[in-house]
C-alpha cells in the first residue's frame, strides 16, 4: 500500500488546479467567480495550503467540468459523465447555430 504525505498531496492537487485553470484560460478571480468563492480561497488551494474537503473537490471538478480523478493526475482532462451525457442529449447549443450575415435576430414571443 502506498504511503501518502498529506502536505505533498495538497501541493500536488494545488499544482493540478493551477494547470487546469491555465488550460481553461481562467484567472484566479474568474475561477473563484465560477465557483462562487473567494479569490483568496483559489490562491490557497493552488499554494497547497487549503485542506480540501470532498465538497470542495466536487466543486472544483464541476467548475472545470472534469472528473474528480482529474484533480489528482496530470494529462488530458475528461468531462464529468453527467455533463457529457447532458450535452449529448440536448442537441446543438444556441451559440453553435450561426446566423446569416445581415439577417436580424429572431424576436422571441
BAPALO-354024 format. One record per residue (C-alpha): residue in one letter; chain; x, y, z. Coordinates in steps of 0.5 Angstrom, whole numbers. Each point is the difference from the previous one (the first is absolute). Example, Ala and Ser with C-alpha at 12.3 -4.5 7.8 and 13.67 -1.06 7.14 Angstrom:
# BAPALO-354024
+-----+-------+-------+-------+-------+
: res : chain :    xx :    yy :    zz :
+-----+-------+-------+-------+-------+
:   a :     A :    25 :    -9 :    16 :
:   s :     A :     2 :     7 :    -2 :
+-----+-------+-------+-------+-------+
END
This chain:
# BAPALO-354024
+-----+-------+-------+-------+-------+
: res : chain :    xx :    yy :    zz :
+-----+-------+-------+-------+-------+
:   x :     A :     0 :     0 :     0 :
:   x :     A :     3 :     7 :    -2 :
:   x :     A :     1 :     5 :     6 :
:   x :     A :    -2 :     7 :    -2 :
:   x :     A :     3 :     6 :     3 :
:   x :     A :    -6 :     5 :     1 :
:   x :     A :     3 :     6 :    -1 :
:   x :     A :     3 :    -2 :    -6 :
:   x :     A :    -7 :    -3 :    -3 :
:   x :     A :    -2 :     7 :     2 :
:   x :     A :     5 :     3 :    -4 :
:   x :     A :    -1 :    -5 :    -6 :
:   x :     A :    -7 :     2 :     0 :
:   x :     A :     1 :     7 :     0 :
:   x :     A :     5 :     0 :    -6 :
:   x :     A :    -5 :    -4 :    -4 :
:   x :     A :    -6 :     5 :     2 :
:   x :     A :     5 :     6 :    -3 :
:   x :     A :     2 :    -5 :    -6 :
:   x :     A :    -8 :    -1 :    -1 :
:   x :     A :    -1 :     8 :     1 :
:   x :     A :     5 :     1 :    -6 :
:   x :     A :    -3 :    -5 :    -4 :
:   x :     A :    -7 :     3 :     0 :
:   x :     A :     3 :     7 :    -1 :
:   x :     A :    -2 :     3 :     7 :
:   x :     A :     3 :     5 :     5 :
:   x :     A :    -1 :    -2 :     7 :
:   x :     A :    -5 :     5 :     1 :
:   x :     A :    -4 :    -3 :    -6 :
:   x :     A :     0 :    -7 :     3 :
:   x :     A :    -2 :     3 :     7 :
:   x :     A :    -6 :     3 :    -3 :
:   x :     A :    -2 :    -6 :    -4 :
:   x :     A :     0 :    -4 :     7 :
:   x :     A :    -3 :     6 :     4 :
:   x :     A :     6 :     0 :     4 :
:   x :     A :     5 :     5 :     2 :
:   x :     A :     7 :     1 :    -4 :
:   x :     A :     4 :    -1 :     6 :
:   x :     A :    -3 :    -7 :     1 :
:   x :     A :     2 :    -2 :    -7 :
:   x :     A :     7 :     3 :     2 :
:   x :     A :     1 :    -4 :     6 :
:   x :     A :    -2 :    -6 :    -4 :
:   x :     A :     5 :     1 :    -5 :
:   x :     A :     5 :     1 :     5 :
:   x :     A :    -2 :    -7 :     3 :
:   x :     A :    -2 :     4 :     7 :
:   x :     A :    -7 :    -2 :     0 :
:   x :     A :    -2 :    -7 :     3 :
:   x :     A :    -5 :    -1 :    -6 :
:   x :     A :    -7 :    -4 :     2 :
:   x :     A :    -4 :    -5 :    -4 :
:   x :     A :    -5 :     6 :    -1 :
:   x :     A :     6 :     5 :    -2 :
:   x :     A :     3 :    -6 :    -5 :
:   x :     A :    -7 :    -1 :    -3 :
:   x :     A :    -1 :     8 :    -1 :
:   x :     A :     7 :     0 :    -4 :
:   x :     A :    -2 :    -5 :    -4 :
:   x :     A :    -6 :     3 :    -2 :
:   x :     A :     3 :     6 :    -1 :
:   x :     A :     5 :    -3 :    -5 :
:   x :     A :    -5 :    -5 :    -3 :
:   x :     A :     5 :    -5 :     2 :
:   x :     A :    -1 :    -7 :     4 :
:   x :     A :     3 :     1 :     7 :
:   x :     A :     5 :    -5 :    -2 :
:   x :     A :     3 :     5 :    -5 :
:   x :     A :     2 :     5 :     6 :
:   x :     A :     5 :    -6 :     2 :
:   x :     A :     3 :    -1 :    -6 :
:   x :     A :     3 :     4 :    -6 :
:   x :     A :    -1 :    -2 :    -7 :
:   x :     A :    -6 :     1 :    -5 :
:   x :     A :    -7 :     2 :     4 :
:   x :     A :    -6 :    -4 :    -1 :
:   x :     A :    -7 :     3 :     1 :
:   x :     A :    -4 :    -2 :     6 :
:   x :     A :    -5 :    -5 :    -2 :
:   x :     A :    -6 :     3 :     2 :
:   x :     A :     2 :     7 :    -4 :
:   x :     A :     2 :    -5 :    -6 :
:   x :     A :    -7 :    -3 :     0 :
:   x :     A :    -4 :     6 :     1 :
:   x :     A :     4 :     3 :    -6 :
:   x :     A :    -1 :    -6 :    -5 :
:   x :     A :    -8 :     0 :     1 :
:   x :     A :    -1 :     8 :     0 :
:   x :     A :     2 :     1 :    -8 :
:   x :     A :     3 :     6 :    -2 :
:   x :     A :     1 :     6 :     4 :
:   x :     A :    -3 :     6 :    -2 :
:   x :     A :     7 :     3 :     0 :
:   x :     A :     2 :    -5 :    -5 :
:   x :     A :    -5 :     2 :    -5 :
:   x :     A :     2 :     5 :    -5 :
:   x :     A :    -4 :     6 :    -2 :
:   x :     A :     1 :     2 :    -7 :
:   x :     A :     3 :     7 :    -1 :
:   x :     A :    -4 :     6 :    -1 :
:   x :     A :    -6 :    -4 :     3 :
:   x :     A :    -3 :     3 :     6 :
:   x :     A :    -1 :    -5 :     7 :
:   x :     A :    -7 :    -3 :     0 :
:   x :     A :    -4 :     3 :     5 :
:   x :     A :    -3 :    -4 :     6 :
:   x :     A :    -7 :     0 :     1 :
+-----+-------+-------+-------+-------+
END
